[in-house]
Amino acid sequence: MILKGKAWIFGDSISTDHIAPGRYFHLRTNLPELARHVLEDANPDFAAQMQPGDFVVAGRNFGLGSSREHAPRIIKLAGVNAVLAQSFARIFFRNSINVGLPVLELDTSSISQGDELEVDLEAGTVRNVTRDITVAFQPLPPVMVKILGDGGIVEHFRKYGDFNLE
């Protein structure tokens, strides 16, 4: 699976509160509307200016904080292709896979705002087309790639009735 888009740069320790600002808590039952405010506290222009297929690129400990499953869900609903970061809070990482949002751990230091990226989930590479640099990452396990390809864990279970590990 090859994903293509533009990089949006965020720093270290982007919390679930940055992703889904608490002042919009009342929108948690209207996720498309909440997605219009995704990452607003980290970059007020992001939700309005990002294009479907773009990437969130961050530093260390992306998604720390409370276990808000709607945080990765609204990133996906906003149209983000994947989140690339140096590290993730573990529960955010797993929630992301469960909702069908690719999250990839890699050295993001060679990626700048607006760089055009190509991500190959199966090969474990991110090609920075703008800078002609390729960065490797540990490919996701095949079952996670399958879950992502199915659109998340719920759709995976609907399709197979169980985990399909083949």
Backbone bond lengths (Angstrom), bond angles and torsions (degrees), N, CA, C in turn:
res aa  C-N    CA-C-N  psi(-1)  N-CA   C-N-CA  omega(-1)  CA-C   N-CA-C  phi
1 M - - - 1.451 - - 1.532 107.97 -
2 I 1.336 116.07 119.59 1.467 122.54 178.74 1.530 108.65 -105.44
3 L 1.327 116.20 128.48 1.461 122.91 178.12 1.523 108.51 -115.07
4 K 1.335 117.22 137.88 1.464 121.31 -179.08 1.516 109.86 -129.76
5 G 1.339 115.90 141.80 1.463 120.38 177.31 1.512 111.73 173.85
6 K 1.320 114.37 -174.79 1.472 123.41 -176.92 1.528 109.59 -99.15
7 A 1.322 116.44 147.35 1.469 122.84 -179.80 1.522 111.93 -86.78
8 W 1.325 114.77 134.49 1.470 123.36 169.57 1.518 106.26 -114.61
9 I 1.318 117.28 120.48 1.460 121.87 -172.32 1.523 111.59 -93.78
10 F 1.331 114.19 132.61 1.466 123.42 174.84 1.524 106.86 -130.12
11 G 1.302 117.56 160.81 1.455 121.84 -175.75 1.518 113.63 -89.85
12 D 1.318 114.32 -153.78 1.461 122.72 177.84 1.526 110.34 -81.98
13 S 1.313 115.47 158.32 1.472 124.04 170.48 1.530 113.46 55.50
14 I 1.323 116.11 45.14 1.464 120.38 172.92 1.528 106.17 -77.85
15 S 1.319 115.90 115.42 1.470 120.89 -173.49 1.526 111.44 -91.33
16 T 1.325 115.42 169.60 1.464 119.79 174.65 1.525 110.42 -63.91
17 D 1.333 117.81 -23.25 1.468 120.89 174.40 1.530 111.15 -71.05
18 H 1.323 117.60 -33.69 1.466 120.61 173.97 1.528 110.20 -68.37
19 I 1.324 115.43 -39.01 1.468 120.75 -176.49 1.526 110.56 -70.92
20 A 1.312 116.63 -48.01 1.474 122.81 -178.43 1.530 107.70 -125.34
21 P 1.330 117.60 87.08 1.468 120.88 -174.68 1.534 112.72 -54.94
22 G 1.324 115.19 134.56 1.460 121.67 -177.01 1.516 114.84 -58.17
23 R 1.326 117.71 -27.76 1.470 119.04 -179.50 1.526 112.02 -67.12
24 Y 1.331 116.51 -12.77 1.471 120.99 176.87 1.531 111.80 -104.61
25 F 1.316 116.13 19.55 1.459 121.52 -178.78 1.531 111.55 -53.30
26 H 1.311 116.61 -34.76 1.466 121.27 -179.28 1.536 112.35 -64.02
27 L 1.341 117.74 -13.88 1.464 121.37 -180.00 1.532 113.31 -92.67
28 R 1.328 117.42 4.74 1.464 119.63 -175.23 1.528 113.23 -62.52
29 T 1.333 118.24 -16.61 1.460 120.36 175.07 1.528 111.29 -96.24
30 N 1.333 116.94 0.28 1.459 122.69 177.31 1.536 107.17 -127.87
31 L 1.322 115.73 73.12 1.460 120.38 -172.85 1.530 113.89 -61.42
32 P 1.331 120.89 -36.63 1.475 118.04 175.96 1.529 112.24 -59.62
33 E 1.327 117.63 -38.17 1.466 120.24 177.41 1.530 110.47 -70.50
34 L 1.328 117.63 -40.72 1.462 120.79 177.54 1.534 110.52 -62.61
35 A 1.327 117.23 -35.41 1.471 121.20 179.05 1.527 111.85 -62.49
36 R 1.311 117.84 -23.39 1.472 120.86 177.25 1.533 111.62 -68.85
37 H 1.348 116.90 -9.95 1.466 122.29 179.72 1.533 112.10 -116.73
38 V 1.326 117.19 11.79 1.460 120.85 -176.09 1.526 110.40 -58.94
39 L 1.309 115.48 132.69 1.462 124.97 177.58 1.533 113.71 58.04
40 E 1.313 116.77 20.20 1.462 122.45 -178.11 1.530 112.59 -58.82
41 D 1.332 116.95 -36.98 1.462 119.18 -178.33 1.528 112.41 -77.78
42 A 1.313 117.85 -17.20 1.466 121.16 176.23 1.524 111.54 -92.06
43 N 1.337 116.40 -33.43 1.463 122.41 176.99 1.523 107.73 -153.92
44 P 1.330 117.54 102.26 1.466 120.91 -175.89 1.530 114.34 -58.37
45 D 1.323 118.77 -21.62 1.461 122.28 -177.90 1.532 113.55 -91.19
46 F 1.323 117.20 -13.05 1.464 120.26 -170.63 1.526 113.19 -56.23
47 A 1.311 118.18 -58.47 1.466 120.96 -172.91 1.525 112.40 -60.19
48 A 1.310 117.25 -35.91 1.463 120.70 -177.92 1.531 112.39 -79.33
49 Q 1.334 117.12 -28.11 1.467 119.53 -172.77 1.522 115.04 -105.40
50 M 1.319 117.67 -20.62 1.462 118.25 -179.12 1.523 109.49 -66.80
51 Q 1.315 115.50 155.07 1.459 122.07 178.82 1.523 109.11 -112.55
52 P 1.315 117.78 147.17 1.466 119.12 175.72 1.530 110.50 -53.03
53 G 1.316 115.33 131.28 1.450 121.31 -177.68 1.511 114.05 100.50
54 D 1.338 118.02 -9.74 1.466 120.16 177.94 1.525 110.53 -69.65
55 F 1.331 115.32 167.79 1.457 122.63 -178.33 1.523 111.12 -116.27
56 V 1.316 116.57 142.18 1.457 122.34 166.93 1.526 105.50 -91.47
57 V 1.335 116.55 126.73 1.461 122.24 -178.93 1.525 107.36 -124.10
58 A 1.323 116.47 126.03 1.458 119.81 -172.89 1.528 111.66 -138.84
59 G 1.314 113.76 178.18 1.455 121.62 178.43 1.519 111.43 -91.71
60 R 1.316 114.82 -129.23 1.473 120.79 -175.08 1.528 111.67 -90.88
61 N 1.323 114.41 149.99 1.465 124.59 169.69 1.531 113.40 61.92
62 F 1.326 116.64 43.93 1.458 121.08 177.83 1.525 109.46 -69.07
63 G 1.320 116.48 133.95 1.462 121.95 176.36 1.512 115.14 85.49
64 L 1.337 117.29 19.12 1.465 118.77 178.52 1.520 110.04 -67.27
65 G 1.304 115.92 162.85 1.460 120.37 177.44 1.507 111.74 110.33
66 S 1.303 114.49 -151.52 1.465 119.77 -173.83 1.523 111.24 -69.69
67 S 1.311 115.33 160.02 1.461 122.48 -177.92 1.522 110.44 -84.79
68 R 1.298 116.84 65.52 1.464 121.16 178.89 1.526 108.29 -87.37
69 E 1.316 115.94 102.10 1.458 118.30 179.16 1.520 111.24 -62.02
70 H 1.330 117.28 -25.62 1.459 118.19 179.77 1.532 112.13 -71.07
71 A 1.331 119.54 -14.93 1.467 120.44 178.23 1.531 110.70 -62.67
72 P 1.337 120.45 -56.00 1.467 117.85 176.49 1.533 112.45 -67.67
73 R 1.303 117.16 -30.71 1.468 120.26 -179.81 1.532 111.01 -62.25
74 I 1.338 118.22 -42.10 1.472 118.95 -178.69 1.528 111.38 -75.34
75 I 1.327 117.68 -26.64 1.468 119.39 172.50 1.522 108.52 -62.04
76 K 1.327 115.58 -46.08 1.466 120.01 178.76 1.527 111.00 -64.91
77 L 1.326 117.55 -45.58 1.463 120.87 179.65 1.530 112.40 -60.47
78 A 1.314 117.26 -31.51 1.468 121.00 178.00 1.526 111.45 -68.48
79 G 1.341 116.81 -17.03 1.459 120.90 177.87 1.512 115.02 105.19
80 V 1.329 117.69 9.11 1.461 121.14 178.76 1.529 109.29 -66.39
81 N 1.339 116.04 132.50 1.460 122.14 179.11 1.520 112.31 -68.81
82 A 1.339 116.37 -43.90 1.465 121.87 -176.51 1.524 108.27 -167.98
83 V 1.330 115.14 161.60 1.460 121.72 172.74 1.526 106.58 -110.57
84 L 1.333 115.93 126.98 1.456 122.83 177.73 1.522 106.62 -113.49
85 A 1.317 116.73 126.43 1.463 119.66 -178.84 1.520 109.76 -149.88
86 Q 1.326 114.72 162.31 1.463 119.23 178.10 1.519 111.05 -70.54
87 S 1.340 116.71 -31.92 1.466 120.94 173.77 1.523 108.70 -161.16
88 F 1.321 115.21 160.13 1.458 122.87 -178.64 1.518 110.30 -127.57
89 A 1.328 115.33 150.83 1.460 119.24 165.42 1.530 105.82 -64.70
90 R 1.310 116.89 134.91 1.470 121.05 -171.39 1.526 112.52 -59.40
91 I 1.322 117.94 -43.41 1.463 118.64 -177.02 1.526 110.86 -68.45
92 F 1.331 118.11 -34.75 1.464 120.68 175.46 1.524 109.74 -63.98
93 F 1.325 116.06 -42.10 1.466 120.78 179.40 1.528 110.20 -57.06
94 R 1.320 116.55 -51.37 1.465 120.12 -177.29 1.524 111.45 -68.39
95 N 1.318 118.68 -41.13 1.467 120.82 176.33 1.529 110.61 -58.82
96 S 1.323 116.92 -37.28 1.463 120.52 179.93 1.520 111.35 -63.84
97 I 1.315 117.22 -47.55 1.467 120.44 177.52 1.526 109.22 -59.97
98 N 1.326 116.60 -42.81 1.474 120.56 -178.46 1.520 112.72 -60.30
99 V 1.343 117.28 -33.09 1.472 119.26 -179.49 1.532 111.90 -95.66
100 G 1.332 117.52 1.11 1.459 121.06 175.99 1.512 115.36 89.02
101 L 1.334 117.21 21.76 1.465 121.56 178.14 1.529 109.22 -102.37
102 P 1.334 118.59 115.05 1.465 119.74 177.36 1.528 111.41 -64.14
103 V 1.327 116.24 133.05 1.458 123.62 176.27 1.522 107.09 -130.01
104 L 1.330 115.86 125.48 1.452 120.65 -171.06 1.517 110.49 -128.09
105 E 1.329 116.10 128.74 1.458 121.39 178.31 1.524 109.45 -93.00
106 L 1.334 115.67 123.40 1.453 120.87 179.74 1.516 109.64 -163.80
107 D 1.321 115.33 169.59 1.457 121.07 175.45 1.531 107.50 -74.75
108 T 1.318 116.37 111.11 1.466 121.52 -176.90 1.531 112.70 -96.34
109 S 1.324 118.07 6.35 1.467 121.41 -172.88 1.533 113.85 -66.17
110 S 1.311 118.55 -19.89 1.474 120.42 -179.31 1.530 112.25 -95.11
111 I 1.336 117.26 10.82 1.462 121.66 -179.87 1.526 108.63 -110.54
112 S 1.322 115.80 131.05 1.467 121.77 179.95 1.522 110.26 -117.59
113 Q 1.321 114.82 163.26 1.461 122.06 178.28 1.529 110.32 -51.52
114 G 1.324 116.60 127.49 1.455 122.02 175.71 1.514 115.62 86.29
115 D 1.327 118.54 -6.97 1.465 119.67 177.78 1.521 110.05 -59.81
116 E 1.317 116.43 141.74 1.459 122.47 175.02 1.527 108.59 -85.70
117 L 1.334 115.76 128.36 1.458 121.54 -175.93 1.519 111.16 -121.11
118 E 1.335 115.07 151.19 1.458 123.25 169.20 1.524 106.67 -128.01
119 V 1.318 116.52 121.04 1.454 122.04 -177.91 1.526 108.73 -111.21
120 D 1.323 115.47 125.71 1.465 121.42 175.79 1.525 107.08 -107.72
121 L 1.348 115.89 102.87 1.463 120.62 -175.78 1.526 112.22 -63.11
122 E 1.318 117.17 -37.85 1.463 120.12 -176.11 1.522 112.26 -77.35
123 A 1.336 117.71 -38.68 1.469 120.96 179.87 1.523 112.08 -79.18
124 G 1.339 116.82 -22.32 1.462 120.48 -178.60 1.514 112.56 76.83
125 T 1.342 116.63 43.76 1.452 119.99 179.09 1.524 111.35 -133.91
126 V 1.340 114.22 147.34 1.456 122.24 170.56 1.522 105.64 -120.28
127 R 1.319 115.43 117.65 1.464 120.49 177.12 1.513 107.99 -99.76
128 N 1.327 115.27 118.86 1.454 121.47 174.27 1.531 105.34 -86.15
129 V 1.324 115.38 98.49 1.461 121.59 -176.65 1.522 110.31 -63.07
130 T 1.313 117.69 -38.86 1.465 122.85 -178.22 1.522 111.52 -60.51
131 R 1.326 117.19 -42.50 1.472 121.64 -175.09 1.529 113.03 -103.91
132 D 1.332 117.45 -1.38 1.465 123.08 -177.34 1.536 111.32 53.59
133 I 1.339 114.45 50.40 1.465 122.40 178.34 1.525 107.36 -125.28
134 T 1.322 116.83 140.50 1.465 120.97 174.86 1.522 108.39 -118.60
135 V 1.320 115.73 131.08 1.461 122.54 178.92 1.530 107.50 -117.23
136 A 1.321 115.71 131.83 1.462 120.48 178.75 1.525 110.12 -90.40
137 F 1.312 115.29 151.09 1.458 121.27 171.36 1.521 107.81 -138.52
138 Q 1.324 115.63 160.02 1.461 120.33 177.29 1.520 107.93 -66.96
139 P 1.346 117.73 114.88 1.465 118.07 -179.49 1.530 111.07 -58.14
140 L 1.312 114.89 148.72 1.455 119.95 176.22 1.517 109.71 -66.96
141 P 1.326 117.85 150.31 1.457 119.74 175.80 1.532 110.30 -58.49
142 P 1.338 117.67 147.63 1.468 120.90 -177.43 1.533 113.96 -52.55
143 V 1.326 117.93 -36.92 1.472 119.02 -179.63 1.524 110.47 -65.52
144 M 1.343 117.99 -35.66 1.466 119.93 177.74 1.524 110.76 -68.71
145 V 1.336 117.15 -39.93 1.467 120.46 177.19 1.529 109.55 -62.16
146 K 1.326 116.31 -39.68 1.468 120.53 178.51 1.532 110.62 -64.99
147 I 1.326 117.20 -43.74 1.474 121.38 177.73 1.527 109.76 -60.67
148 L 1.335 117.11 -44.76 1.465 120.63 178.52 1.523 110.71 -62.16
149 G 1.332 116.77 -43.50 1.459 121.16 179.57 1.519 112.86 -63.10
150 D 1.331 115.84 -29.65 1.469 120.95 178.86 1.523 112.03 -82.76
151 G 1.336 117.32 -7.92 1.464 120.57 178.73 1.514 114.34 96.65
152 G 1.330 118.05 10.22 1.462 122.26 178.86 1.510 110.99 124.15
153 I 1.324 115.30 174.48 1.463 121.09 -173.91 1.521 113.05 -66.71
154 V 1.331 117.69 -37.09 1.468 120.26 -179.65 1.525 109.62 -64.16
155 E 1.331 116.85 -47.88 1.463 120.14 179.46 1.518 111.39 -65.95
156 H 1.327 117.11 -35.39 1.469 120.93 176.93 1.534 110.30 -60.86
157 F 1.334 116.55 -45.91 1.459 120.12 179.18 1.531 111.67 -67.02
158 R 1.325 116.95 -37.12 1.472 119.55 176.64 1.523 110.56 -61.65
159 K 1.310 115.79 -39.37 1.460 121.15 -176.78 1.522 112.03 -71.40
160 Y 1.341 117.15 -42.91 1.460 121.43 -172.80 1.525 114.78 -109.55
161 G 1.337 117.47 -16.45 1.459 119.32 -176.72 1.514 113.49 77.58
162 D 1.314 117.80 1.78 1.459 123.29 -177.48 1.532 106.87 -176.99
163 F 1.334 117.03 -178.73 1.454 118.95 171.18 1.514 107.80 -69.07
164 N 1.316 116.95 129.97 1.448 121.55 173.61 1.519 105.81 -104.63
165 L 1.302 116.23 107.05 1.468 120.89 -174.06 1.521 113.39 -96.81
166 E 1.326 117.90 1.57 1.464 120.16 -179.48 1.499 111.81 -82.32
